[in-house]
Amino acid sequence: MEDEKHMRAAIQAAEKCIGHTSPNPCVGALIVSKGKAIAAGWHRQAGLPHAEIEALKKAGSAKGATLYVTLEPCSTHGRTPPCVDAIIAAGIKRVVIGAIDPNPAHAGRAVAILKKAGITVKTGILEEECRALNNAFNKWIVSKVPWVIAKAGMSLDGRISRQPGESQWITSPASRAHAQKLRARVDAILIGAETLRVDNPHLTVRGIRGARQPWRVVLTRSGKLPPDAHLFTDEHKDRTLVYKNKSLRAILRDLGKKQITSVLIEGGGDVIGQAFDQRLVDEVQFYIAPLLIGGPKVSVAGLGAASSAKGATVKNPRYKKIGGDMLVSGEVKYP
């Protein structure tokens, strides 16, 4: 189907801006004239031109053309003028939209404006794939609570224990490199105080050109944290937040107020377990090494589900072999 083919190209354009547009959504656009793609665009950063505007500028003339866009065009003046005005002025005759804007104040508004201007509009093309580009934005724009990803590197028996003096790593270098891509796509990385004390992590994005540095968030009950820790002394120390004696739910609400749309929990099993107990996790990214190490430290602790039937499940799980490890990922659903 021609519309699906061109929408896939728009999705590929949108994928180039993942991790760069928050708190705005990630959007791709493609302009097609006489069956041939003549220009593509993507939203590069909040405050910069939207995908549709980029594509229109590249096209030069788009009169009579079809515009494919992964998300309904904006219809109000924010940091930039509304895209619908530019689309109408360019003489676009047909607009194909992947997903409708999830913001209740805007949903469907652009569709109505474009149709009133005499433009043919088609919606819902590869809708699920287009929506998946912006899971974090879709949740945050409605609830003002960030999308939460639980990430762990563990042994085959679900342990994160290590013997004193051993390397802190359980998973392979390939898995750790892959995890950097995960860090690059989120707004914040969250850990507990014990992880800070024991591992003294940097929580920086490494090896990815042009990546933004996420906020570093530390949960603590006592407030007694080592002042010389990397998070408080390195070049990104101003992007470290400490929450003392606050519930995880309250912390996420506060982060949402700061326009943080996605949070990666890299804390130990206690923090991840707490997040699952409170049904706060939206996605999992678990790197599993082919090791059996035992020990008391589990990747997901907490109180746990009262029964298997009441446990969280991963919807349409994805499995990816990375080196000798296996990455299991997917959205989390609760009964």
Buried (B, 14 or more C-beta within 10 A) or exposed (E): EEBEEBBBBBBBBBEBBBBBBBBBBBBBBBBBBEEEBBBBBBBBEBEBBBBBBBBBBBBEEBEEBBBBBBBBBBBEEEEBBBBBBBBBEBEBBBBBBBBBBBBEEBEEBBBEBBEEBEBEBEBEBBBEBBBEBBBBBBBBBEEBBBBBBBBBBBBBBBBBBBEEEEEEEBBBEBBBBBBBBBBBBBBBBBBBBBBBEEBEBEBBBEEBEEBBBBBBBBBBEEEEBEEEBBBBEBEBEEBBBBBEEBEBBEBBBBBBEEBBBBBBBBBBBBBBBBBBBBEBBBBBBBBBBEBEBEEEBBBBBBEEBEEEEEEBEBEEEEEEEBBEBBBBBBBBEEE
